[in-house]
Amino acid sequence: MKVAIIGAGFTGLSAAYELVKKGNDVTVFEKDQNPGGLAIGYKENNWKWSLEKHYHHWFTNDYSVLNLAKEINYKVIIKGPKTSILVNYKIFQLDSPISVLKFPLLTLISRLRMSIVIAFFKFYPFWKTLEKYKASIVLPKLMGLKAYSLIWKPLFVNKFGKYINDVSLSWFWARIKKRTPSLAYPKGGFLNFANCIVGKIRERGGKVLFETEILELSSENKPQIKFRNIKNSKLEIENFDVVIVTTPSFLFLKIASNLPETYKNTLGKLKGLGATNLILRLREPFFNDGTYWLSVCDKTAPVMAIVEHTNFMDKENYDNERLLYLGNYREHTDEYFSMTKEQMLERFDPFLKKINLNYKDNLIGYELFKAPFAQPIIPTNYSKMIPPFKTPLKHVYLANIEQVYPWDRGTNYAVELGEKVARLISKNA
Ligand SMILES: Cc1cc2nc3c(=O)[nH]c(=O)nc-3n(C[C@H](O)[C@H](O)[C@H](O)COP(=O)(O)OP(=O)(O)OC[C@H]3O[C@@H](n4cnc5c(N)ncnc54)[C@H](O)[C@@H]3O)c2cc1C
């Protein structure tokens, strides 16, 4: 079977790997210079390892991606870095039942109540019964207004903005259920891991074409794609037996022709946020307590999360630089998407100085990365909104980030999705 896969993110790569293993003639088309999609990395000349443009790690129960790493003999590092929250410009470790019980800004009753709610979600398996409820309505009732207002509401506001009242309780359940105390990371970085999968696809005869953008996709009896080589602008048209699209749905709508209006409306209802990450390269640590991940519980803060990557992976891999992400989720129309890195640092500077007054004395350099579609919004009853793999276009399949549910999107689920769609195609062949 001659298969085209649009996108060399982890969905596209895992689908391609599954299909070449079964002897299919596979070509992956990727508009970027490198594989990895949202988990793509970049590398400064003096670094040994690449770094993700947007912070990434795995949980130790991310079995699909960990099994893939095992299968291709890729080394994974497991560590237990410190996770904290920022409240009133003070940092509190909050990553274990003990740390919740010790949290000083709530009464003992509030702490116990919050611990019971978290423990309940950790052990409760029936997510389907939760999906009809809104997190913003149910959580204050379960945890009490004080705990919700102090910790969870600011986190929700910072992450979801105007969508805060849309998010389903099943999304919150998934976040609690899935979290593991230890985290995992592919040695060398996600880019290296993605390149290794590309190598395995090519070893088995598959093609992975970079800087090749799909412009049009149609299907009368067989799918046909029109693509452009970004380097030399050369246009080509090619027919395939099957096409798998792994881009977010709005990009699928842009390239596909002759889709029925009802289908377009269904996909059009799916909402998502973009992400921006300003990465600072520092000579000294930003946090003085070794925190890896800091969630900012302050609705007025210009940053949602601060992630000191080198409090997770060894700084030695990055020429002893300390690497700090300043992350936000925003709509792609938000002003953050039109800011330069200089403007963004200027905006964040007063806030950052309240945590580490002298961080700028240690600044080596900084970069800004933007992804216009990064986090689907999961409203109530999302299970009824998920588009199927099969599309109205003959032999064209959609396998993308918006089909990941009830778990929150991640490279693990991208791998699972890629493997699932590949199995479906093999079965239908
Ligand atoms: C800020 C942030 C933090 C995250 N944190 C984590 C984390 O800690 N752990 C984790 O596992 N996951 C995390 N994720 C999520 C994870 O990155 C994604 O779920 C996953 O990478 C999605 O993979 P995908 O292949 O489905 O889609 P994508 O990665 O979006 O891949 C789609 C690919 O299609 C390509 N493409 C688009 N249009 C075209 C076209 N016309 N022609 C050719 N190619 C095209 C794109 O360039 C891209 O490479 C995070 C994401 C973000 C943004």
The ligand as an ORCA input file, in Angstrom:
! r2SCAN-3c Opt
* xyz 0 1
  C       3.866     24.143     25.671
  C       3.691     22.679     25.416
  C       4.071     21.776     26.402
  C       3.908     20.400     26.194
  N       4.339     19.547     27.155
  C       4.341     18.226     26.890
  C       4.979     17.319     27.778
  O       5.542     17.722     28.803
  N       4.978     15.994     27.464
  C       4.394     15.527     26.323
  O       4.464     14.318     26.056
  N       3.749     16.365     25.473
  C       3.702     17.678     25.735
  N       3.124     18.553     24.849
  C       2.223     18.023     23.806
  C       2.918     17.365     22.667
  O       3.951     18.169     22.153
  C       1.879     17.086     21.575
  O       0.749     16.465     22.121
  C       2.407     16.189     20.483
  O       3.703     16.576     20.101
  C       1.462     16.235     19.283
  O       2.032     15.480     18.220
  P       1.292     15.367     16.830
  O       2.175     14.603     15.944
  O      -0.102     14.844     17.037
  O       1.077     16.844     16.312
  P       2.173     17.940     15.944
  O       3.318     17.806     16.837
  O       1.430     19.233     15.873
  O       2.635     17.504     14.467
  C       2.028     17.942     13.294
  C       3.112     18.162     12.256
  O       2.502     18.510     11.021
  C       3.340     19.444     10.363
  N       2.530     20.159      9.356
  C       1.510     21.019      9.578
  N       1.005     21.460      8.410
  C       1.699     20.834      7.421
  C       1.639     20.880      5.995
  N       0.728     21.620      5.339
  N       2.534     20.127      5.295
  C       3.450     19.360      5.941
  N       3.558     19.295      7.286
  C       2.683     20.016      8.015
  C       3.819     20.324     11.496
  O       4.972     21.056     11.139
  C       4.072     19.287     12.591
  O       5.397     18.811     12.560
  C       3.307     19.921     25.001
  C       2.959     20.839     23.994
  C       3.167     22.188     24.192
  C       2.863     23.127     23.083
*
